[in-house]
Amino acid sequence: MNLKKLLLPNEKIIAKAKQGRVRPGGSLITPNTIIVTNKRIIIIDPSKLGLQKRIQSIPISAIFGVELINGVTGSTISLKVPGAEGVEELTAVTALPKGKAREIYNLILEQIEGG
């Protein structure tokens, strides 16, 4: 997939990480990818052996919380966003490499607290 086609004008990729294939919570055939840009978070969730992709776009301004959960073999990042009827929704990407997950967590936290 050409990531540049997903970007808006003046949008730049700051960081990205791919879900582990063999880590617990990972996906052997179709791992998810999380991308942090200067405007939003993009989560790409391939399915049906990569023949179909669900692309989720979450504006930084809509995120009111981020959580990093470190496991033994990988990390999970959860984003808190407003949902229907004021109910909080969580969007999570699991089985990320620990170092990349920490980097992405810090970038998102800086953007939501400073933006």
C-alpha positions in Angstrom: 0.0 0.0 0.0 1.3 3.4 -0.9 1.0 5.4 2.3 1.5 8.7 0.5 -2.0 8.3 -1.1 -3.5 8.3 2.4 -2.0 11.6 3.4 -3.8 14.9 3.3 -2.1 18.1 2.0 0.7 19.3 4.4 0.5 16.0 6.3 3.7 14.2 7.3 4.3 10.8 8.8 6.1 11.1 12.1 6.2 7.5 13.2 4.8 4.1 12.3 4.9 0.6 13.7 3.6 -2.8 12.5 2.0 -5.4 14.8 4.2 -8.4 15.5 3.4 -11.6 13.6 4.4 -14.1 16.2 3.9 -12.0 19.4 0.8 -12.8 21.5 -2.0 -10.7 20.2 -0.3 -10.3 16.8 -1.4 -11.5 13.4 0.6 -14.1 11.6 -0.7 -13.2 8.1 -2.3 -9.7 8.3 -0.6 -7.6 10.9 -2.1 -4.1 11.7 -0.1 -0.9 11.2 -0.4 2.3 13.3 0.8 5.5 11.7 1.2 8.8 13.5 1.1 12.0 11.4 1.2 15.6 12.3 -2.6 15.7 12.0 -4.0 12.3 12.8 -3.5 8.6 13.7 -4.1 6.1 10.9 -4.7 2.4 11.8 -4.6 0.0 8.9 -6.2 -3.4 9.6 -5.9 -5.9 6.7 -8.2 -8.8 6.7 -9.2 -11.7 4.4 -5.6 -12.6 3.8 -4.7 -9.0 2.9 -7.4 -8.8 0.2 -9.4 -6.2 2.2 -8.1 -3.3 4.4 -10.0 -1.4 7.0 -8.4 2.1 7.4 -9.3 4.0 10.5 -8.4 7.8 10.7 -8.6 9.5 14.0 -7.8 13.2 14.2 -5.4 14.2 17.0 -8.0 16.7 18.1 -10.5 13.9 18.8 -8.2 11.9 21.0 -8.5 12.7 24.7 -6.4 9.9 26.1 -3.7 7.4 25.2 -2.6 4.3 27.1 0.5 2.2 26.8 0.5 -1.3 28.2 3.8 -3.1 28.2 3.7 -6.9 28.1 6.5 -9.4 28.2 6.9 -9.7 24.5 5.2 -6.6 23.1 3.1 -3.5 23.9 -0.5 -2.3 23.3 -1.5 1.3 22.5 -5.1 2.3 23.3 -6.6 5.5 22.1 -9.6 7.0 23.9 -12.0 8.9 21.6 -15.5 10.2 22.1 -18.2 7.8 20.9 -21.9 7.8 20.3 -24.0 9.4 23.1 -20.8 10.5 24.9 -19.6 7.0 25.6 -15.9 6.6 25.5 -14.5 4.3 22.8 -11.2 2.6 22.8 -9.2 1.8 19.7 -6.2 -0.5 20.4 -3.3 -1.9 18.4 -1.7 -4.9 20.1 1.6 -6.8 19.8 3.7 -3.7 18.9 7.5 -3.7 19.4 8.1 -2.2 22.8 10.5 0.6 21.7 8.3 1.7 18.8 5.2 1.6 21.0 6.9 3.8 23.6 7.9 6.3 20.8 4.4 6.4 19.4 2.8 6.7 22.8 5.1 9.7 23.6 4.4 11.4 20.2 0.6 11.0 20.7 0.8 12.3 24.3 2.8 15.3 23.2 0.3 16.1 20.4 -2.9 15.8 22.5 -1.4 17.7 25.5 0.4 20.4 23.4 -2.1 20.6 20.5 
